[in-house]
Amino acid sequence: PPTVEVKIQLMGAPLGRRVKLECTVEAHPNTINIWHKNRTTMLMDG
């Protein structure tokens, strides 16, 4: 089965500040990973 690892479960930052979100996914076949913010796709497979 696929495994998903998220190192930080909760993160806070001042409004407008950049944050780095990390998530490791292991699966076969490979997954398609997409991040969303406010219903907008922010990053795909990165």
C-alpha positions in Angstrom: 0.0 0.0 0.0 1.1 3.6 -0.5 2.8 5.4 2.5 2.6 9.1 3.2 4.9 10.9 5.6 4.2 14.4 6.8 6.9 15.6 9.2 5.1 18.7 10.6 1.4 18.3 11.3 0.6 21.9 12.1 2.4 25.0 11.0 1.8 28.7 11.5 3.3 31.8 10.0 2.5 35.6 9.7 0.2 36.6 6.8 2.3 37.0 3.6 5.2 35.0 4.9 6.6 32.0 2.9 6.4 28.6 4.3 7.8 25.2 3.2 5.5 22.2 3.3 7.0 18.8 2.9 5.3 15.5 2.3 6.9 12.2 1.2 4.9 9.7 -0.7 6.0 6.2 -1.6 3.8 4.1 -4.0 3.9 1.9 -7.0 2.9 2.9 -9.6 4.1 6.4 -8.9 1.6 9.0 -7.6 0.5 12.3 -9.0 0.9 14.9 -6.1 -0.9 18.2 -6.2 -1.0 21.0 -3.6 -4.1 23.3 -3.4 -4.6 26.7 -1.8 -8.0 28.4 -1.8 -9.2 26.0 -4.6 -6.2 27.0 -6.7 -3.5 24.4 -7.8 -0.2 25.7 -6.4 2.3 23.0 -7.2 2.3 19.7 -9.0 4.9 16.9 -8.5 7.4 19.2 -6.8 
